[in-house]
Amino acid sequence: MALCAVMLQILKSRSGCGAWGRLLQRQSSSGVYSSVHAFDEAEIREKLQAFPGGSIDLFKQDSGIAVLTVNNPSRMNALSGGMMVDLEERVSELENWTDGKGLILCGAAETFCSGSDLNAVRAISNPQDGMKMSMFMQNTLTRLLRLPLISVALVEGRALGGGAELTTACDFRLMASDSVIQFVHKHMGLVPGWGGGARLVRIVGSQNALKLLGGALKVDPKLGLQIGLADGVVEDAQTVEAPGSHLEQAEKWLGTYIKGPAPVIQAVKKVVLSGRELPLSEALKTEMGVFGTVWGGPANLQALASKSKHK
Ligand SMILES: CC[C@H](C(=O)O)C(=O)SCCNC(=O)CCNC(=O)[C@H](O)C(C)(C)COP(=O)(O)OP(=O)(O)OC[C@H]1O[C@@H](n2cnc3c(N)ncnc32)[C@H](O)[C@@H]1OP(=O)(O)O
C-alpha cells in the first residue's frame, strides 16, 4: 500500500501536477517578488523601457547549448533599462526550451558587462526606483540561475558592478586570461542589489565575499581560481595551446557536463538546484520527484537494455 502511494506520487510528479511537481515548477519559473511584496512588474518594466539601447541576444543551438549575449559594445555592454527588460524576456524563452541542456552567458566584442548603464542609473537615482529595479533584476537573475540548464558565464574583458553580479547568476564561470571580475559597488557608494551579494557568499564563502566587496578587489583568473569564483580559464585564441575561440572553448568545457539526453541533464540541474536552495527534507522530497521523472524513462530503459559497464 505504501509503495502504491509512492508510485502515485511519482506518476503525479511526472505529469507535473503533484506537490513536488508544483514545488519544482514554482522554484524554476518564479522569482522572489510578486504583488504580495507590492512589486508592480508592469510599472518598473515601463520605467526601464524609457532607457533604450543595446540588446540581449539569444541563440539556441541544435547541440542543446544556447548562447545569451549582452550586446551594447559602445558602452562596454552596460545594461540599459531596455536590456533589463530584454533579459527577462530571454529568460522566459529559455524556461520554455524543452530541448535545452546548457547555456553560455557572454558579452559582445570580447568584454562581459560594465554594469548598469550609468545614464539610466543617474535618471532613477532615488531609493524607491532603485528598489524597484533591484526587485526586477533579482527576479530575473534568480530565474536565470534556476533554469533547468547548466549555465556558464564566459568572462572576457571586464565584468564590473552589475556585470560582476551577472556572472554569479550562472552555475559556473570561465575567465579569459586577461579578464577581471570586480564588484565596484563600494566605489559607487553602493552594495550589490541584483542578488549578487547573496549569491557571491554562497559561491566563495562569507570571508572571501567580504574581502571582494569591502576591498572592491579586482579578481583576475588566478585569484578567481584560488577562491572558487572561477571554474576554469580559457586560453587566448592566438596562442598555440588554444583549441579555438573563447566561445568554442566554453562550449567544449560545458560539453562534458551536458552530454546525454535533455530530460536527464535537466533532471541533474533540478536535483542540484533543490539541494542548493531548499532545506534538506524538502530537497530530498524534490529529488525523489525528479527521480520519478527519469526512472523507467527512455534513457534509463535504453541503458538497462544495453547492459552498460562503467569502466
Ligand atoms: C554598482 C552597481 C550597479 C548597479 O547596481 O546598478 C552598477 O553596475 S553601476 C555601473 C558600474 N560600472 C561602472 O561604473 C563602469 C564605469 N566605466 C568604466 O569604468 C570604464 O568605462 C571601463 C573600465 C568599463 C572601460 O574603460 P575604457 O577606458 O576601456 O573605455 P571607456 O571608458 O572609454 O568606455 C567606452 C564607452 O563606454 C561607456 N561606458 C562604460 N561603462 C559604462 C556604463 N556602465 N554605463 C554607461 N556607459 C558606460 C563610456 O562612458 C564610454 O563612452 P563614451 O561615450 O565613449 O565616453
PDBQT file of the ligand as one rigid body, heavy atoms in Angstrom, charges set to zero:
ROOT
HETATM    1  C1  LIG A 401      27.383  49.456  -8.822  1.00  0.00    +0.000 C 
HETATM    2  C2  LIG A 401      26.206  48.640  -9.105  1.00  0.00    +0.000 C 
HETATM    3  C3  LIG A 401      25.483  48.983 -10.251  1.00  0.00    +0.000 C 
HETATM    4  C4  LIG A 401      24.061  48.888 -10.179  1.00  0.00    +0.000 C 
HETATM    5  O1  LIG A 401      23.562  48.196  -9.258  1.00  0.00    +0.000 OA
HETATM    6  O2  LIG A 401      23.367  49.495 -10.955  1.00  0.00    +0.000 OA
HETATM    7  C5  LIG A 401      26.242  49.265 -11.446  1.00  0.00    +0.000 C 
HETATM    8  O3  LIG A 401      26.509  48.367 -12.184  1.00  0.00    +0.000 OA
HETATM    9  S1  LIG A 401      26.693  50.884 -11.706  1.00  0.00    +0.000 SA
HETATM   10  C6  LIG A 401      27.824  50.753 -13.040  1.00  0.00    +0.000 C 
HETATM   11  C7  LIG A 401      29.167  50.262 -12.579  1.00  0.00    +0.000 C 
HETATM   12  N1  LIG A 401      30.091  50.351 -13.673  1.00  0.00    +0.000 N 
HETATM   13  C8  LIG A 401      30.862  51.399 -13.881  1.00  0.00    +0.000 C 
HETATM   14  O4  LIG A 401      30.881  52.346 -13.109  1.00  0.00    +0.000 OA
HETATM   15  C9  LIG A 401      31.710  51.348 -15.113  1.00  0.00    +0.000 C 
HETATM   16  C10 LIG A 401      32.273  52.722 -15.456  1.00  0.00    +0.000 C 
HETATM   17  N2  LIG A 401      33.120  52.632 -16.625  1.00  0.00    +0.000 N 
HETATM   18  C11 LIG A 401      34.411  52.317 -16.549  1.00  0.00    +0.000 C 
HETATM   19  O5  LIG A 401      34.961  52.102 -15.501  1.00  0.00    +0.000 OA
HETATM   20  C12 LIG A 401      35.130  52.276 -17.865  1.00  0.00    +0.000 C 
HETATM   21  O6  LIG A 401      34.325  52.824 -18.871  1.00  0.00    +0.000 OA
HETATM   22  C13 LIG A 401      35.503  50.813 -18.272  1.00  0.00    +0.000 C 
HETATM   23  C14 LIG A 401      36.554  50.272 -17.303  1.00  0.00    +0.000 C 
HETATM   24  C15 LIG A 401      34.290  49.890 -18.302  1.00  0.00    +0.000 C 
HETATM   25  C16 LIG A 401      36.102  50.817 -19.693  1.00  0.00    +0.000 C 
HETATM   26  O7  LIG A 401      37.159  51.737 -19.742  1.00  0.00    +0.000 OA
HETATM   27  P1  LIG A 401      37.861  52.056 -21.141  1.00  0.00    +0.000 P 
HETATM   28  O8  LIG A 401      38.849  53.121 -20.906  1.00  0.00    +0.000 OA
HETATM   29  O9  LIG A 401      38.318  50.814 -21.784  1.00  0.00    +0.000 OA
HETATM   30  O10 LIG A 401      36.659  52.567 -22.081  1.00  0.00    +0.000 OA
HETATM   31  P2  LIG A 401      35.814  53.899 -21.895  1.00  0.00    +0.000 P 
HETATM   32  O11 LIG A 401      35.787  54.351 -20.500  1.00  0.00    +0.000 OA
HETATM   33  O12 LIG A 401      36.231  54.885 -22.916  1.00  0.00    +0.000 OA
HETATM   34  O13 LIG A 401      34.340  53.328 -22.239  1.00  0.00    +0.000 OA
HETATM   35  C17 LIG A 401      33.850  53.268 -23.548  1.00  0.00    +0.000 C 
HETATM   36  C18 LIG A 401      32.489  53.897 -23.531  1.00  0.00    +0.000 C 
HETATM   37  O14 LIG A 401      31.639  53.099 -22.729  1.00  0.00    +0.000 OA
HETATM   38  C19 LIG A 401      30.973  53.921 -21.775  1.00  0.00    +0.000 C 
HETATM   39  N3  LIG A 401      30.633  53.149 -20.599  1.00  0.00    +0.000 N 
HETATM   40  C20 LIG A 401      31.373  52.235 -19.961  1.00  0.00    +0.000 A 
HETATM   41  N4  LIG A 401      30.715  51.727 -18.940  1.00  0.00    +0.000 NA
HETATM   42  C21 LIG A 401      29.519  52.327 -18.910  1.00  0.00    +0.000 A 
HETATM   43  C22 LIG A 401      28.381  52.215 -18.061  1.00  0.00    +0.000 A 
HETATM   44  N5  LIG A 401      28.336  51.364 -17.027  1.00  0.00    +0.000 N 
HETATM   45  N6  LIG A 401      27.323  52.977 -18.353  1.00  0.00    +0.000 NA
HETATM   46  C23 LIG A 401      27.306  53.817 -19.400  1.00  0.00    +0.000 A 
HETATM   47  N7  LIG A 401      28.360  53.969 -20.240  1.00  0.00    +0.000 NA
HETATM   48  C24 LIG A 401      29.434  53.224 -19.981  1.00  0.00    +0.000 A 
HETATM   49  C25 LIG A 401      31.981  55.011 -21.502  1.00  0.00    +0.000 C 
HETATM   50  O15 LIG A 401      31.353  56.114 -20.907  1.00  0.00    +0.000 OA
HETATM   51  C26 LIG A 401      32.494  55.284 -22.889  1.00  0.00    +0.000 C 
HETATM   52  O16 LIG A 401      31.540  56.047 -23.574  1.00  0.00    +0.000 OA
HETATM   53  P3  LIG A 401      31.987  57.335 -24.428  1.00  0.00    +0.000 P 
HETATM   54  O17 LIG A 401      30.714  57.894 -24.943  1.00  0.00    +0.000 OA
HETATM   55  O18 LIG A 401      32.907  56.808 -25.469  1.00  0.00    +0.000 OA
HETATM   56  O19 LIG A 401      32.687  58.232 -23.449  1.00  0.00    +0.000 OA
ENDROOT
TORSDOF 0
